[in-house]
Amino acid sequence: MERKMVNKDDFLYPRGRYYGHVQPENLVFNANLQEFAQRISYICNLETGGKLPPEEAYEQIKALWKQLKRSKKELRIGEEPFQDDSQSDD
């Protein structure tokens, strides 16, 4: 029976398959979102295990949230690409 060697990074940082609308910015944001979720999980586990003070955990999560929010804005996720902000829908 042949065993497949698992890459350490694939084991520690698993990535789910993306099923959404395939566009480069969506794929990048999805990767950022998965990394955010993975890091949040580690921070929560460290705090729960007493290895990280609650305030430090909060500050790290807050910084990660700001980073994800900045990524969303820079990638223009959720914006209409051809919609002019000065026009109204009247």
URSUL-V507558 format. One record per backbone hydrogen bond with DSSP energy under -1.0 kcal/mol. NH is the residue of the N-H (numbers start at 1). CO is the residue of the C=O. E is the energy in kcal/mol with one decimal. If there is no record, write none. Layout:
NH:CO:E, NH:CO:E
//
This chain:
11:7:-1.9, 12:8:-2.8, 13:9:-2.8, 27:23:-2.3, 28:24:-2.3, 29:25:-2.4, 30:26:-2.4, 31:27:-2.0, 32:28:-2.3, 33:29:-2.8, 34:30:-2.4, 35:31:-2.1, 36:32:-2.4, 37:33:-2.4, 38:34:-2.2, 39:35:-2.6, 40:36:-2.5, 41:37:-2.1, 42:38:-1.9, 43:39:-2.4, 44:40:-2.7, 45:41:-2.4, 46:42:-2.5, 47:43:-2.4, 48:44:-2.7, 49:45:-2.1, 50:47:-1.3, 51:46:-2.4, 52:46:-1.0, 57:53:-2.4, 58:54:-2.6, 59:55:-2.4, 60:56:-2.5, 61:57:-2.5, 62:58:-2.7, 63:59:-2.2, 64:60:-2.3, 65:61:-2.5, 66:62:-2.2, 67:63:-2.0, 68:64:-2.4, 69:65:-2.7, 70:66:-2.4, 71:67:-2.0, 72:68:-2.3, 73:69:-2.1, 74:70:-2.8, 75:71:-2.3, 77:72:-2.1, 79:76:-1.3, 83:80:-1.2, 87:84:-1.2
//
